[in-house]
């Protein structure tokens, strides 16, 4: 709600005058996974092409802010141009911050999924198939969000 109310003040609003999204929301896990190129095979990262999976730590560090990078904090989106997901070209889906997902992970509706890994955890947790469950009130320094918008 805040972003929609302040859309024109943001870089995205200024660079798209006269256009405003109708709805912004958290993505569902399935949508996030699709944007990251799918969960199969199990060990893949968002930038991996079909049939390939990155295994060299140096290659991962060129594409994701994880604890082995030594940065020790979040980095600006787009700092890793080689992180573009395949085939959709979405940046920074691995590392940097865990991203809240819109769907609940339990029958009591008090736990949401986080996807993508973070700057303070090992690179293996930044793979597409990894998830972490958390209560919505958690405010850790390695949790953030990405908004999705419905197709118009």
N, C-alpha and C positions, 0 to 999 in steps of 0.2 A: 504494500500500500504506500509506503514512504517513497519508494523509487518511482512509482507511477505519478505521485503527487509532485515530485521534484524532477521529472524526466527532462524537461527543457534545460535545467541547470547542469545536467551531466554531459560529459563528453559525447556520449552516444546520441543524446538529444540535440546537442548543438551541431553535430555532423549530419544529422538527418532532420533538417527543419521541416515542419509540417507533418511529420510522421510520429506517431506514438503507439506503442504496443497496447493491445486491448487488455491483456492479462499477463502478469508475470507470476511465476510460481516455482517451487522446487521441482526438479525432475523426479519421476518415478525411477526405481532401480533399473527397470527394463529399458527405459529411455536413455539413462546414463550409460548403461552397458552397450546399447546400440551405437550411441555417439562415440564410444571408445572402441568401436569395431567388433564388439562381441566378446564373450568370455572364453570361447574355445579358440585354440587350445589353452588349457589351464594356466600355463606359465607365461602367457603373452602380456606385453605392455601395449598401451594404446597406439604407439607409433609403428608397431610391428606390422609388416605386410603379411598377407595370407600365407600360411605354411612356414613362416619364420617366427622365431622367438629370440629376443635379445638375451644373451647370457653374460656378456662381458660387462663388468662393473663400470669400466671407463666409458663404454657406450651409453649406459644408463645415466651416468653422471653428466653426460653432454645433453641429456634430454629431461632430467628431473631433479628437483631440489629434494634430496633425501638426506638422512643423517651423515652418510659418507661424504657428502659434498663439503661438510665443514662450515657451511654458511651460518647455521645456527638460528635461523629466523625465516619468516616468509619472504618471498621474492615477488616482484611485480609480474602480473600475467603477461606473457609474451617474451619473457626473458630467455626462454628456451624455444627458439623457432623450430628446432628439430623434433620437438615434442608433438607435433601435429598428428592427431589421430588418423588412422587409416580405416576407411577411405574418406572421412568427413572433414579432416583438417582442423579439428578443434584442439586448441592449445591447453597444456598444463592439466590434463586429466590424471596424471600420475605425479605423486609427490606434492610438495608445497603445503596444502592443507587437506585434511579429510573433508569431503563434501557431503552435507546433509542430503538425504533422499526423502521423498515425500511419503513413502509408504511405511506403515508400521510393521515391525518384525515379530510381534507377539499378539496373542488373543486379547490381552488387556489394553492394547493400544497405548503403551507407555514407553516403548523402545522403538527408535528409528534407526535405519541403517546409515552408515557412513561409508563412502567409497573413495578410492584414489590414493590412500596412503598420505604421508606427511613429511615435512622437513626434519622431524626429530626421530623418525623411525627407519628401520632397515629398508633397503630398496625392494626386497621381496614382497613387502606389504603394499607396494605401489602397483602391483599387477592388476589387470582388469578384473579378475575373478575374486579378488580379496574384498572382504567387507568387515566392518566393525560395527557393533551395536551399541547405542548410547541413548540415554534419556534426554529428551529435548531441552532440558535446562542446563546441560553441560556447557561450560564456557572455557574450554581448554584453549591454549594458544596455538594449537595446530588443527583447529576445526573452523571451517568456513562454509561457504555455500556458493552455488552457481545457479543462476536463474534460467528458467526455460520459458518460452512463450508458445502459445498455441498457434498453429498454422492459421493464416487468415484466408 
